[in-house]
Amino acid sequence: LSWAEEHKIPTFGICRGMQIMGVYAGSKLVKNDGHVKVRHQLQSNYGDISLKTVNSYHNFSLKECPALYEVIAKSEDGSIEAIKHKTLPWEAWMWHPEREDVFNKEHQKRFKTLIEGNRPKVIILAAGEGTRLRPYTLDKPKCMVKIDGISLLDRQLKVLRSANLNKIV
């Protein structure tokens, strides 16, 4: 993320991707109940999110909105469901658009708008509960676990950059 920030690369986080973006920006994760394999109401204070219900498959949420971000949607229990960076082309959602039976046109439009002009060559999928890495994943997504001081995600980015793949989402 530091590289994407430095180069102002559009970045889009889904579920753990949003958690990673939030933790990177200084937020903490908190355990929450009632957000796995359910649908819940979305409360948006951001005019162009018109979704009413979304799917949910996560056990952790951001404790607070990170600095330089704004909350663009919350669930009915007040959990942060979507954030958008105030100056960078970064956005993140806790719901999974890929798990819907039919792709939502609003999801497609938001994603296309975010990356327009900066077509990625690589998309990193960072998902899964990390159960095999416990206790290291009790308070962080598995791609943020460090080995010899370097997170798994940073290791992936290093390999991709060494192959001259620089447009990464």
Solvent accessible surface area in square Angstrom, and as a share of the most:
residue,aa,sasa,rsa
1,L,26,0.13
2,S,68,0.44
3,W,43,0.15
4,A,11,0.08
5,E,66,0.30
6,E,129,0.58
7,H,86,0.38
8,K,132,0.56
9,I,24,0.12
10,P,4,0.02
11,T,13,0.08
12,F,28,0.12
13,G,4,0.03
14,I,42,0.21
15,C,6,0.03
16,R,29,0.11
17,G,14,0.13
18,M,0,0.00
19,Q,4,0.02
20,I,6,0.03
21,M,3,0.01
22,G,0,0.00
23,V,48,0.28
24,Y,81,0.31
25,A,34,0.26
26,G,58,0.56
27,S,5,0.03
28,K,134,0.57
29,L,28,0.14
30,V,57,0.32
31,K,131,0.55
32,N,22,0.11
33,D,123,0.64
34,G,59,0.57
35,H,4,0.02
36,V,61,0.35
37,K,158,0.67
38,V,58,0.33
39,R,130,0.47
40,H,13,0.06
41,Q,97,0.43
42,L,14,0.07
43,Q,101,0.45
44,S,46,0.30
45,N,119,0.61
46,Y,53,0.20
47,G,85,0.82
48,D,83,0.43
49,I,10,0.05
50,S,72,0.47
51,L,24,0.12
52,K,144,0.61
53,T,50,0.29
54,V,3,0.01
55,N,6,0.03
56,S,0,0.00
57,Y,67,0.26
58,H,4,0.02
59,N,33,0.17
60,F,34,0.14
61,S,3,0.02
62,L,6,0.03
63,K,127,0.54
64,E,73,0.33
65,C,44,0.26
66,P,5,0.03
67,A,76,0.59
68,L,106,0.53
69,Y,8,0.03
70,E,64,0.29
71,V,24,0.14
72,I,0,0.00
73,A,1,0.01
74,K,81,0.34
75,S,0,0.00
76,E,94,0.42
77,D,91,0.47
78,G,39,0.38
79,S,18,0.12
80,I,12,0.06
81,E,0,0.00
82,A,0,0.00
83,I,0,0.00
84,K,58,0.24
85,H,13,0.06
86,K,127,0.54
87,T,110,0.64
88,L,21,0.10
89,P,47,0.30
90,W,4,0.02
91,E,10,0.04
92,A,0,0.00
93,W,1,0.00
94,M,0,0.00
95,W,2,0.01
96,H,14,0.06
97,P,16,0.10
98,E,95,0.43
99,R,125,0.46
100,E,47,0.21
101,D,150,0.78
102,V,119,0.69
103,F,122,0.51
104,N,47,0.24
105,K,168,0.71
106,E,31,0.14
107,H,11,0.05
108,Q,93,0.41
109,K,144,0.61
110,R,25,0.09
111,F,57,0.24
112,K,114,0.48
113,T,97,0.56
114,L,22,0.11
115,I,9,0.04
116,E,91,0.41
117,G,66,0.64
118,N,58,0.30
119,R,125,0.46
120,P,30,0.19
121,K,142,0.60
122,V,25,0.15
123,I,96,0.49
124,I,32,0.16
125,L,154,0.77
126,A,22,0.17
127,A,60,0.46
128,G,32,0.31
129,E,85,0.38
130,G,8,0.08
131,T,77,0.44
132,R,224,0.82
133,L,65,0.32
134,R,101,0.37
135,P,90,0.57
136,Y,138,0.52
137,T,4,0.02
138,L,101,0.50
139,D,95,0.49
140,K,73,0.31
141,P,3,0.02
142,K,60,0.25
143,C,13,0.08
144,M,39,0.17
145,V,13,0.08
146,K,135,0.57
147,I,88,0.44
148,D,136,0.70
149,G,60,0.58
150,I,73,0.37
151,S,4,0.02
152,L,51,0.25
153,L,18,0.09
154,D,66,0.34
155,R,80,0.29
156,Q,87,0.39
157,L,13,0.06
158,K,135,0.57
159,V,101,0.58
160,L,32,0.16
161,R,78,0.28
162,S,96,0.62
163,A,64,0.50
164,N,116,0.59
165,L,58,0.29
166,N,58,0.30
167,K,77,0.33
168,I,12,0.06
169,V,23,0.13
